[in-house]
Amino acid sequence: MNDDNRKEREIMMVMRKVLAQIIKDTTPPSKAMKHPLSDQTIQDIRACLGLISARERELADAAGIPVEKPYYADEKPAAEVVPINNITRLRRDEEE
């Protein structure tokens, strides 16, 4: 990845985080309360986040970076790590 793409990716990431923080800070604690931002502003923020996400994906694809997918802490990983010591023990057990 060249320097320009790296800088652009960093800018996109910061913009996404700032917009997300603005959303968190302005969201009222109860659904019964009126949101301080207008409906049009909320739609504009959603559109900005969509454009940022699309551009981040384009930059990642151009750089050959695999898809970055969020995961849950209790989610079982796709691969299981097997210690080398366990492998040698299995072979000894099979030989006996």
N, C-alpha and C positions, 0 to 999 in steps of 0.2 A: 504494500500500500504506500503510495507516495505521500509526501508531506501535506499537500493540499487536501487530499481525501481524508487524511487522518485529522487534520484541523477541522474540516467540515463535519466529520462524524462527531468530534468532540463538541462542536457548537450545537449540533442537533440534539445531542444527549443533554447538554445543559439547558437548552430551550425546553425540552420535554419535561425535565425535572422542575424547572421554574413554573411552567404552566400547571403541572400536577400539584405543586405546593400552593399555588394561588387557589386552585380548586379546593384543596383541603382547608385552607385558611378562611375561605368565604362560605363554605358549606355550613348552613345552620345545623345545630345539634338535633333539631326535631323536624320531621317532615311537615308538621303543622305550621312551622314558621316560613315566611316568605324568603326566597333566596335574594340576596342583595344584588346579584347580577341579573341583567335583563335576559329574556329568553334568547334574543338575537346574539348577545354576547356569549352565552353558553354554547349556542350552535357554532359561533365563530371559533371558540376555543376547541370544540370537538373537531372542526375542520382542520385547524392548525395541527392538532395532535395526529390526525390522520395523515396529513402531508409530511409531517416530521417522521412518522413511522415508515411511510413508503420510501422516503429518501434514505433513511437509515438502512432499510432492507436493500435498496439499490447499491449503496456504498459497500455494504457487507458482501453482497453477491459479486461485485466487481473486485473486491479484495480476496475473494475465496474463503471468507469466514462462514462457517456453518451456521445454520439457523439457531438463534439463541432463544430457547424456550424456557419460560419460568417453570419451576417445579415446587412441589410442596415438601416440607421437611419429613412428613410421614410417608411420602410416596416411595414405593419400592424402586430401586434403580434398575435400569434395563440390563446391566451386566453385574455379575457377582464376582467379587475379587476372591480368589482362592490362594492362600499362602503357599509358597513353594514347599514348605515343610510338610504340608498335608499331602501334596502330590507324591513325595518320596515315600511317605508312610503307606499310602494306598498301594504303591507298586510292591513294597515289601510284603504287605498283607496278601496281595494276589499271588506272589511267588510261593508262599507257604502253603 
